Amino acid sequence: MLDAAHRRWVIVLTSLGSFMAAIDTLVVSTAIPTIRGDLHASLTELEWTVNAYNLSLAVLLVPAAVIGDRFGRARCYALGLALFALASIGCALSTGPDLLIAMRALQGAGGALVLTLGLALLTGAFPPERRGEAVGLYSAVTGIAVACGPLLGGLVLGGLDWQWIFWVNVPIGLLAAPLALRYVPEVRVPDSTLDVRGVVLLGAGCFALVWAMVRSASEGWGAPEVVAMIAVGVALLGSFVLWERRAPRPLIPAALLARRGFVAGNVAAFLTLASLFSAVFFYGQLLQFGFGDSALEAGVRLMAWTGTFIVVAPAAGALADRIGERPLLVTGLSIQAIAMLWFAGTVSAGGDYLDALGPFVVGGIGVSLAVPCGQSAVVAAVEDRDVGTASGINSTMRELGGVFGVSLTVAVFGAYGGYASPQQFVDGFVPALVTAAGLSAAGALVGLALPARRRIVVPAVAVAS
């Protein structure tokens, strides 16, 4: 186990990576209306600006864990930081939506290394009884990024071009990468292997289903293209399940699937992020397009929602060590669902910010309870040797949840509303938010299957260098 000084470096540097990734997600969401006008992007292209990053990230997270285990978690974490920074330069230099989408996918590849290996390095640096506290601190830094993201986006868009929302990542990544190589102790699990066929089947299947949901907004669910892509996606994911049952080294080891906390925690995380990313995609747009706020005004006002992460997430992580994750996750997701239904029932075109304030604060408290508990439930359910794989799978489920949530709610939005007028935007926003509330409520039901209390893990010896 690491000494206190090394633990502090691990917390700081893994939190920096999480900060960079979280800032990017929230800043981009604030900039969507500006990008739409400047690059003349369609609703589909706006959706892919978000989902190209999330889908690339999701599919590559588990491979990133295996690569980190084999070649060194700290070394590959530093590589991810550098790649994310370089891809951000590409995003900033994009002159059209197609190039921006491609660079966002490359960002996702860097983010996969950063998020998977950051959480693995963090949880591996602390004894089992303190991991909830560590994840809570990690989530608090992420929460600061979440809280500051909309404000930073508003400040940038108010005084600079939208490209600067990507330039801000560059110094963070290029500074943190060499520090990680110098100060984070290296950890390897040399017998880890990559299930290439599993990665291809999972990635292709998810891409086909996301493509179908994206196209359904303009073509309708009964269109031949949409039906065909759904069939292809289901077939590929079915093949993935069959292959995983007989693969010599599957992406998702069967032993992990036998652990109730691991399975329930991952499904709950999927639904939590599906609901949360849906709100991220639409809230900033509502304030700007539906309520007439400037980008800066929207950024400031969104802090009533995002700022709750700073206060609630670390307390939730520490409390989970004492009472278990289940009550906090179920309560948090139930609160978020209620807040979304409340907002959907009161929102109107040209409405007042006070109509949004209550749902923002209440919903923020709910999701801030749920997010760290879903993460800690998964890593608490596995042995130390499997932390990297488990955190990779958990991050995959979270990101796939975000992709699914955005795709589903955008399809609902496109069926009922659009951008022709503030009223038409609200007409689509309401059913989209009700759908997001349903996803959150489903996550609360799944959370009931979590073990009542944290299972203390017996430490395993990792190969270190």
C-alpha positions in Angstrom: 0.0 0.0 0.0 1.3 3.5 -0.8 2.4 6.0 1.7 0.5 9.2 2.4 2.7 11.4 0.1 2.1 9.1 -2.9 -1.6 8.9 -2.2 -1.8 12.7 -2.3 -0.1 12.8 -5.7 -2.5 10.1 -7.0 -5.5 12.0 -5.8 -4.3 15.3 -7.3 -3.3 13.9 -10.7 -6.2 11.5 -11.2 -8.5 14.3 -10.2 -6.9 16.6 -12.7 -7.7 14.1 -15.5 -11.3 13.8 -14.3 -11.5 17.6 -14.1 -10.4 18.0 -17.7 -12.9 15.4 -19.0 -15.8 16.8 -16.9 -15.0 20.4 -17.9 -15.0 19.4 -21.5 -18.4 17.7 -21.3 -20.1 20.6 -19.6 -18.5 23.4 -21.6 -19.5 21.7 -24.8 -23.1 21.4 -23.7 -23.2 25.2 -23.0 -21.7 25.9 -26.4 -24.1 23.8 -28.4 -26.3 26.8 -29.5 -23.2 28.7 -30.6 -21.7 25.8 -32.4 -25.0 25.2 -34.1 -25.1 28.7 -35.5 -21.4 29.1 -36.3 -20.9 25.7 -38.1 -24.5 25.5 -39.4 -24.8 22.1 -37.7 -28.1 20.1 -37.8 -29.7 18.5 -34.7 -28.1 15.2 -35.8 -24.6 16.8 -36.1 -25.1 18.4 -32.7 -26.0 15.1 -31.2 -22.9 13.4 -32.7 -20.7 16.2 -31.3 -21.7 14.9 -27.9 -22.1 11.2 -28.8 -18.9 10.7 -30.9 -16.9 11.5 -27.7 -19.1 9.4 -25.4 -19.3 6.4 -27.8 -15.6 6.3 -28.5 -14.9 6.7 -24.8 -17.4 3.9 -23.8 -16.1 1.3 -26.3 -12.5 1.9 -25.5 -12.7 2.0 -21.7 -12.3 -1.7 -21.0 -9.5 -2.1 -23.6 -7.8 0.9 -21.9 -7.9 -1.0 -18.6 -6.2 -4.1 -20.1 -3.6 -1.9 -21.9 -2.9 -0.1 -18.6 -2.6 -3.4 -16.8 -0.1 -4.8 -19.3 2.0 -1.7 -20.1 1.7 0.2 -16.8 -1.3 2.1 -15.5 0.6 5.3 -14.7 2.4 5.3 -18.1 -0.8 4.8 -20.1 -2.7 7.3 -17.9 0.0 9.9 -18.9 -0.5 8.9 -22.5 -4.2 9.5 -22.3 -3.7 13.0 -20.8 -1.4 13.9 -23.7 -3.8 12.4 -26.4 -6.7 14.3 -24.9 -4.8 17.6 -25.0 -3.7 17.0 -28.7 -7.3 16.1 -29.7 -8.5 19.2 -28.1 -6.2 21.2 -30.4 -7.9 19.4 -33.3 -11.3 20.3 -32.0 -10.3 24.0 -31.7 -9.0 24.1 -35.2 -12.1 22.4 -36.8 -13.8 24.4 -39.5 -16.9 22.2 -40.0 -19.1 19.8 -38.0 -17.6 16.6 -39.6 -14.0 17.4 -38.5 -15.2 18.5 -35.0 -17.0 15.1 -34.7 -13.9 13.2 -35.7 -11.7 15.1 -33.2 -14.3 14.5 -30.5 -14.0 10.8 -31.2 -10.2 11.0 -30.8 -10.8 12.9 -27.5 -12.8 9.9 -26.4 -9.9 7.6 -27.0 -7.7 9.8 -24.7 -10.5 10.1 -22.2 -10.8 6.3 -22.1 -7.2 6.0 -20.8 -7.7 8.9 -18.4 -10.9 7.9 -16.8 -10.4 4.1 -16.5 -6.8 4.2 -15.3 -7.4 7.2 -13.1 -10.1 5.5 -11.1 -8.0 2.3 -11.0 -4.9 4.1 -9.7 -7.0 6.0 -7.2 -8.8 3.0 -5.7 -5.7 0.8 -5.8 -3.8 3.5 -3.7 -6.2 3.2 -0.7 -7.2 0.4 1.6 -10.7 -1.0 1.1 -12.2 0.7 4.2 -11.2 4.1 2.8 -12.1 3.8 -0.8 -15.5 5.4 -0.5 -13.8 8.5 1.0 -11.2 8.5 -1.8 -13.9 8.2 -4.5 -15.8 10.9 -2.7 -12.8 13.3 -2.9 -12.3 12.4 -6.5 -16.0 13.1 -7.2 -15.7 16.4 -5.4 -13.0 17.6 -7.8 -15.1 16.3 -10.7 -18.0 18.2 -9.1 -16.0 21.4 -9.1 -15.4 20.9 -12.8 -19.1 20.2 -13.3 -20.0 23.3 -11.3 -17.5 25.5 -13.1 -18.0 24.0 -16.6 -21.2 26.0 -17.5 -19.7 29.2 -16.0 -16.4 28.7 -17.9 -18.3 28.1 -21.1 -20.4 31.2 -20.6 -17.3 33.3 -19.9 -15.5 31.9 -22.9 -18.4 32.4 -25.2 -19.2 35.8 -23.8 -15.7 37.2 -24.6 -14.0 34.7 -27.0 -14.8 32.3 -29.8 -16.2 28.9 -29.0 -12.9 27.2 -30.0 -11.5 28.4 -26.7 -13.6 25.8 -24.8 -11.2 23.2 -26.2 -8.0 25.3 -25.8 -8.5 25.2 -22.0 -7.8 21.5 -22.0 -4.4 21.8 -23.6 -2.3 23.2 -20.6 -4.0 20.8 -18.2 -3.2 17.7 -20.2 0.3 18.7 -21.1 1.2 19.7 -17.5 -0.3 16.7 -15.8 1.1 14.0 -18.2 4.8 14.4 -17.2 3.9 14.8 -13.5 2.0 11.5 -13.6 5.1 9.8 -15.1 7.2 11.2 -12.3 5.1 11.0 -9.2 2.5 8.2 -9.6 3.8 4.7 -8.7 3.6 2.3 -11.6 1.3 -0.8 -11.4 1.2 -3.7 -13.8 -0.8 -6.9 -14.1 1.3 -8.6 -16.8 -0.9 -11.5 -17.6 -3.8 -9.3 -18.8 -5.0 -9.9 -22.3 -7.3 -8.0 -24.7 -10.4 -9.6 -26.2 -10.2 -8.0 -29.6 -13.2 -9.8 -31.0 -15.3 -8.8 -28.0 -14.2 -5.1 -28.4 -15.2 -5.1 -32.1 -18.6 -6.8 -31.5 -19.4 -4.5 -28.6 -18.3 -1.3 -30.4 -20.1 -2.2 -33.7 -23.3 -3.2 -31.9 -23.4 0.0 -29.9 -22.7 2.1 -32.9 -25.5 0.5 -34.9 -28.0 1.1 -32.1 -27.0 4.7 -31.6 -27.1 5.3 -35.3 -30.6 4.0 -35.4 -31.7 6.2 -32.5 -30.1 9.3 -34.1 -31.7 8.7 -37.5 -35.1 7.9 -36.0 -35.4 11.6 -35.1 -35.5 12.6 -38.8 -36.6 9.4 -40.5 -39.0 7.8 -38.0 -38.7 4.5 -36.2 -40.4 2.6 -39.1 -37.9 3.7 -41.7 -36.0 0.8 -43.4 -32.6 2.2 -42.5 -33.6 2.5 -38.8 -35.1 -0.9 -38.6 -32.1 -2.5 -40.4 -29.6 -0.8 -38.0 -31.6 -1.9 -35.0 -31.5 -5.5 -36.3 -27.8 -5.3 -37.0 -27.1 -3.8 -33.5 -29.1 -6.5 -31.7 -27.4 -9.2 -33.8 -24.0 -7.9 -33.0 -24.6 -7.5 -29.3 -26.2 -11.0 -29.2 -23.0 -12.3 -30.9 -21.0 -10.4 -28.3 -22.8 -12.2 -25.5 -22.3 -15.6 -27.1 -18.6 -14.9 -27.7 -18.1 -13.7 -24.2 -19.4 -17.1 -22.8 -16.6 -19.0 -24.5 -13.8 -16.4 -24.9 -10.6 -17.5 -23.2 -10.2 -14.0 -21.7 -13.5 -12.2 -22.0 -14.0 -8.5 -21.6 -16.4 -9.1 -18.8 -15.2 -12.1 -16.7 -17.9 -14.5 -15.7 -16.8 -14.3 -12.1 -17.6 -10.6 -11.9 -21.1 -11.2 -13.3 -21.7 -13.5 -10.3 -21.3 -10.6 -7.9 -24.6 -8.9 -7.2 -23.1 -5.5 -6.3 -21.0 -5.5 -9.5 -24.0 -6.2 -11.8 -26.6 -4.0 -10.0 -24.1 -1.1 -9.6 -23.2 -1.1 -13.3 -26.9 -1.2 -14.4 -27.7 1.6 -12.0 -24.7 3.6 -13.2 -25.9 3.1 -16.8 -29.3 4.5 -16.0 -28.0 7.3 -13.8 -25.8 8.7 -16.6 -28.5 8.1 -19.2 -30.7 10.5 -17.3 -27.9 12.9 -16.3 -26.4 13.3 -19.8 -29.9 13.9 -21.2 -30.3 16.9 -18.8 -26.7 18.1 -19.6 -27.6 18.1 -23.3 -30.9 20.1 -22.9 -30.7 22.4 -19.9 -28.2 24.9 -21.3 -30.1 25.0 -24.6 -33.4 25.6 -22.7 -31.9 28.6 -20.9 -30.5 30.1 -24.0 -33.0 29.2 -26.7 -36.2 28.8 -24.6 -35.7 31.5 -22.0 -33.5 33.9 -24.0 -30.5 33.9 -21.7 -27.0 34.7 -23.0 -24.3 32.0 -22.8 -22.9 33.7 -19.7 -26.2 34.0 -18.0 -27.0 30.4 -18.7 -23.5 29.4 -17.4 -24.1 31.2 -14.1 -27.6 30.0 -13.7 -26.7 26.3 -14.3 -24.4 26.5 -11.3 -27.5 26.1 -9.1 -27.7 22.6 -10.5 -24.1 21.7 -11.0 -22.8 23.3 -7.8 -24.4 20.7 -5.6 -21.7 18.2 -6.7 -19.1 20.1 -4.7 -21.0 19.8 -1.4 -22.9 16.5 -1.7 -20.6 14.1 -3.6 -17.8 13.9 -1.0 -20.3 13.5 1.9 -22.1 10.8 -0.1 -18.9 8.8 -0.6 -17.9 9.0 3.1 -21.4 8.1 4.2 -21.5 5.1 1.9 -18.5 3.6 3.8 -20.7 3.5 6.9 -24.2 2.6 5.7 -23.6 1.2 2.2 -24.4 2.5 -1.2 -27.9 1.2 -1.7 -29.9 3.8 0.4 -28.0 6.7 -1.0 -28.2 5.6 -4.6 -31.9 4.8 -4.5 -32.8 8.0 -2.7 -30.6 10.1 -5.0 -32.1 8.7 -8.2 -35.6 9.0 -6.9 -35.0 12.7 -6.0 -33.6 13.3 -9.5 -36.7 11.7 -11.1 -39.0 13.8 -9.0 -37.1 17.0 -9.8 -37.3 16.3 -13.6 -41.0 15.7 -13.5 -41.5 18.8 -11.5 -39.5 20.8 -14.1 -41.4 19.2 -17.0 -44.7 20.2 -15.4 -43.8 23.9 -14.9 -41.5 24.9 -17.8 -42.8 27.3 -20.5 -41.3 29.2 -23.4 -39.9 32.5 -22.3 -40.3 31.4 -18.7 -38.6 32.8 -15.6 -35.4 31.4 -14.2 -37.2 30.9 -10.9 -39.3 28.2 -12.6 -36.0 26.2 -13.1 -34.2 27.1 -9.8 -36.1 24.6 -7.6 -35.8 21.6 -9.9 -32.1 22.5 -10.6 -31.1 22.4 -6.9 -33.2 19.4 -5.9 -32.2 17.4 -9.0 -28.5 18.3 -8.4 -28.6 17.0 -4.9 -30.2 13.8 -6.1 -27.7 13.0 -8.8 -24.8 14.0 -6.5 -25.9 11.3 -4.0 -26.1 8.7 -6.7 -23.0 9.1 -8.9 -20.2 8.3 -6.3 -22.2 5.5 -4.8 -22.6 3.7 -8.1 -18.9 3.9 -8.7 -17.9 2.7 -5.2 -20.5 -0.1 -5.2 -18.8 -1.6 -8.3 -15.2 -1.4 -7.1 -16.2 -2.6 -3.6 -17.6 -5.8 -5.1 -14.3 -7.1 -6.6 -10.9 -8.1 -5.4 -8.0 -5.7 -5.7 -6.6 -7.5 -8.7 -9.8 -6.9 -10.7 -10.1 -3.2 -9.8 -8.8 -2.0 -13.2 -11.1 -4.3 -15.1 -14.1 -3.5 -12.9 -13.5 0.3 -13.1 -13.2 0.0 -16.9 -16.4 -1.9 -17.2 -18.1 0.6 -14.8 -16.9 3.5 -16.8 -18.0 1.8 -20.0 -21.5 1.3 -18.7 -21.7 4.9 -17.5 -20.6 6.3 -20.9 -22.9 3.9 -22.8 -25.6 5.1 -20.5 -24.9 8.7 -21.5 -24.9 7.8 -25.2 -28.1 5.9 -24.9 -29.8 8.7 -22.8 -28.8 11.5 -25.2 -29.8 9.4 -28.3 -33.2 8.4 -26.8 -34.2 11.8 -25.5 -33.0 13.6 -28.7 -35.2 11.2 -30.7 -38.1 12.0 -28.4 -37.3 15.8 -28.7 -37.2 15.5 -32.5 -40.6 13.8 -32.6 -42.4 16.5 -30.6 -40.4 19.7 -31.1 -37.5 21.5 -32.7 -35.7 24.8 -33.1 -38.2 26.8 -35.1 -39.3 28.8 -32.1 -38.9 28.8 -28.3 -42.3 27.3 -27.9 -41.4 24.5 -30.3 -38.2 23.8 -28.3 -40.2 23.5 -25.1 -42.8 21.3 -26.9 -39.9 18.8 -27.4 -38.1 19.5 -24.2 -41.0 18.4 -21.9 -41.4 14.8 -23.2 -37.6 14.5 -23.5 -37.3 15.4 -19.8 -40.1 13.0 -18.8 -38.2 10.3 -20.6 -35.1 11.2 -18.6 -37.1 11.1 -15.4 -38.2 7.5 -16.3 -34.6 6.5 -16.8 -33.7 7.9 -13.4 -36.6 6.1 -11.7 -35.6 2.8 -13.4 -32.1 3.3 -11.9 -33.6 3.7 -8.5 -35.4 0.4 -8.8 -32.2 -1.4 -9.9 -30.4 0.2 -7.0 -32.6 -1.8 -4.6 -30.7 -4.9 -5.7 -27.4 -3.6 -4.3 -26.1 -5.4 -1.2 -27.3 -3.7 2.0 -23.8 -3.0 3.2 -20.3 -2.7 1.7 -18.4 -5.9 1.4 -14.8 -5.6 2.7 -12.4 -6.8 0.1 -9.5 -9.0 0.9 -6.4 -7.3 -0.6 -4.6 -9.0 -3.4 -0.9 -8.4 -4.3 -0.4 -6.5 -7.5 2.8 -6.6 -9.5 4.4 -3.2 -9.1 7.5 -1.6 -10.6 
